[in-house]
Amino acid sequence: MTGYGHAKFENDQMSIDVEIKSLNSKFLDISTKLPKEVAAYENEIKKILIEKIVRGKVNFSVEIALKNGMGSAGTLNQSLFNHYKREIRSVTSQEELSDADLVKEVLRMPDIMEYSDTANDLVDKKQLFSLTNQALVECEKFRVQEGQAAESALGTFAKNIDEKLALIKQKDPERIVAIKDRINESLSELAASDKSDPNRFEQELIYYIEKLDIAEEIIRLQNHIAYFHETLTEKESQGKKLGFISQEMGREINTIGSKANNSDIQKLVVDMKDELEKIKEQVLNVV
């Protein structure tokens, strides 16, 4: 399920923002974006997330902002500055790089500025973990809402398939009458022929009738739909089971379409397949 959670702590010295975003995925994939002040807690934060989130692509981020001059502007690391200056000058000439440009290049180098650990001292580990859990609660609420919407949609799609199946059941007797009429026509033509083999014709007729009979497929599909609705109401999430049931529904729908030999029924089969595709897409969001 997609989800979003946010939690914030603020006082006179600093503010901490914790944000969790989750997207649909078959597996659990957690990525974190942490400032250096809390980077040491990454594994513990991931452990908290794993305990609450089963699967999904999860982005977790923390932002820390100091107030009222609590952060230092930083001081120049003079020895490192001189080192970078010598190294850059050794590969360039005075004409190629002026002193002003040289200073600009050196100031871009890593760790050239040193900052105090004010933020490190202010960030409380328990406070950070508490914010993480608060954001998780908000994210879970969002995911529950998404889940309820998905459950409603899945139930509607399955109901639509059931309604189409009911129409097929209504049309099936007409289809059988049409088949019988064609068979009787063929019988009349064969009766007038001296070359017909009654035994062979009877065998082929039985095979033909069995091949076109969709009664068993209708019953099985009805059972699958009922089981699908039943599984939707279970307290524990059953994403994989719903996926398996939808596969079985697809097999029966395909068989009905191949056996029907009737344009009206085949149109209904196309509609059923369309609803089934919606189910398959939505089931991917269910754990």
N, C-alpha and C positions, 0 to 999 in steps of 0.2 A: 504494500500500500504506500501511496505517497503520503508524506507527513511533514509538518513544520512545527518546531517548538523554539521558544525564545525565553530566556530568563536574564534578569539584570540586577546587579547590585551597585549601589552608589552611596558614597559618603563625601565628606568634605575634602578628602585626599585623592580619591580615584573612583573610576567606574569600571565595572567588568560586565561585558556582554557575552553571553553564551548562546549559540545558535545551532540548531540541528535541522538538517534537511534530509529527507529520505525519498528515494524514487524506487519504482518497481524493479525487482531483479530476482532471478531464481535463487541466488546465493547472497550471503551477507558479505558486503564489501564496504569497509569503513576507511574513510580518509579524514585526516585531521589537519587543521591549520591552527597552530598554536604559537603565541609569541614566546620568545626565549625565556621569559620569566616563569612560565609554567610548562615548558617543554619536558621537564623531568618527570611530569605526571602523566605523560602520554599513555603508557601501558596501563596504568590504573584507570584512566578515563575510558580506554577501549574495553577494559574488563567490565566496567559499569554498563557500557552500551551493549555489549554482547549478552549480558544477563537479561536485558529488557527487549532487545530487538532480535527477531528470529532470522529475518532475511531482508534484503534490499540494499540499494546503493546509498550509503549514509555519508553525508558531509557534516563534520563537526568542526566548529570554529570558536575561538575565544579572542576577544579584543579587550585590551586594557588601556585606559587613558588616565594619565595623571593630571591633577588639578593644582591650581594656585602655585605654580612654580615648583611643585614637588619633584619634577624630573630635572635632571641636570642638563645644561646645554652641551656638556661634554668638553673634554680637554684634549689637546693635541698630544699624541704620542711622539715626542720629539725624536727619540732614537729611531723609531720606525720611519718617521718622516725623512730623516737624514739617509736612512738605508735606501728607501725607495728613490730618493733624489739622486743618490750616487748611481744606482742601477739604471735609471732612465737616462741619466746624462752619459753613462758609459756607452750607450748604443745610439746616441744622437750627438749632433754638433751644436755649437752655440747658434749657428745660423739657422739650423732647422727648427730649434725650439727656444723661444725666449724664456727668461726667468719667470715671467708672469704665467706663461703657458705651462711651464714646468710645474709650478706650484698647483695649478688647476688639475694637472694630471695626477700629481701625488695625492691630492686630497680626495681623489676618486678611488684610491686603493683601499682594500679591505682593512678593517681594524685600525685605521689611521686615527680615529677618534675614540676616546675612552669615556664610558658613561658610568655613573654610579649605580649601585644595585638598589636604588630606592624602591622601585616597583617590586623587586624580589622580596624585600622586607615587608612590604605592605600586603601582598597577596597571601591570603590564608588558604591553606590546602582544603580544610573542611568547608570553607565558604565556596570554593571552586567546585567541589564535589556536590555540594548542596544545590548550586546553580545548575549543574549538569543534570541532576535528578529532577529538578523543577522543569527544565527544558524537555526532558524525556516525558514527563507527565503531559505537557502541552502537546508534544508530538504524538503521543498515544491517543489523546482525545481527537486529534485531527485524523489519525489513521482509523479510529473507530467510526467516525462519521463517514469516511471513505468506504469502510467495510460495510456499513449499513446501506449505503447507496449501491454498492456492488451486489449485495445480497438481494436487494429489491430488483435490480436490473436482471440478475441471473434468473430470479423467479419469473419475471415477466417474459424473458426469452423462452424459457422452458414451457411456460403456459401457451405462448404463441405456437410453439411446435405441436403441443397437445391439441390446440384448436384446429390446426391444419390437418392433423392426423384424424380428427373427428370428421372433417370434410371428406377425407379419403375413404373412410369407412362408409360414409353415405354414398359415395360415388362407386364403390367397389361392386355392389350388385348390378349397377348399370353396365359396368365393364364386363362382368361375367356373362350377362345377357348378350352383349355384343360379340363376345368370344364364342358363345354357343351358336349364335346365328351364323358366324363364319364357318364353324365346324359343320353345322347342318348343311350349309351350302356345299361344302367339300364332300360331305357324305352323299349328297344327291348326285354330284358329278361322278363320284366313284361307283355308285350303284349302277350308273349307266355304262360303266366301263367293264369290259371282260377281263382286264389285266390286273384288277385289284386283288390284294392278298389280305383277307379279313384279319387274320392273326397278327400280321405285321402292322396293319393299320391300328389295331387295338393297342398294341404295345406303344406305338408312337403317340397315339392319342393320350394315353395315361401319362407318358413322359411330358407331353406338351402341357397338359392340365396342371401337373405338379410344378412345372417350371414357372407357370404364370400365377400360381396361388400365392397371395401375400398375407394370408390370415395369420400365419405364425409370426411373420415379421411385425405385423401390427400389434399383436399381443406382447411381443418382446419389447417393442419400442414403448408401449404404454407402461410396462413394468420399469423400464429404465428411467422414464420421465418421473414416475412416482418415487423411485429410489433417489433420483436427483433432488426432488423437493424435500424428501425426508432428510437427506444428508445436509441440505442447506440449513435446516433447523437445529442441527447438532451444536452443542455448546463449544466443543473443540473445533478449531479450524481444520477443514478437510480439503484443502486445495488440490492435493494430488488425487484424492479419491474422486472429486468432481471432474478432474481431468480424464480419469479412466472411464467414468460413466459417460462423459460426452463422446469419447472415442467409440464406445459401444453403441450409443445413439446414432453416431455417424454411419456405422456399418449397416444398421437396420434401415436407415433412411436411403442409403445408396442401393441396398438390395431391393427395396420397394420401387425405387426409380427404375432400376434395370428390368424388373419383372412386370411393371405395370402395363406397358404397351398401351398407354392411354394418355392423350395429350393433356387433359384436364388434371389428371393425377400427377403427371410429370411436372406441371406448372406448380402444383402445391409442394412437390418434392423440392423444387428449386427454392421456394420460399422457406421451407424447413431448413435447407442447407444454409441459407442466409442467416437465419436465427441461430443456427448452430455455430457458425463462424463468430458471431457476436459473443456467444457463450465461451468459446475457446479463448478469445481475446481477453474477456473479463476474468476468466479463471486464472490467468497468469498473474493477476493481482492478488490472488488469495493464497495465503500461506498454507 
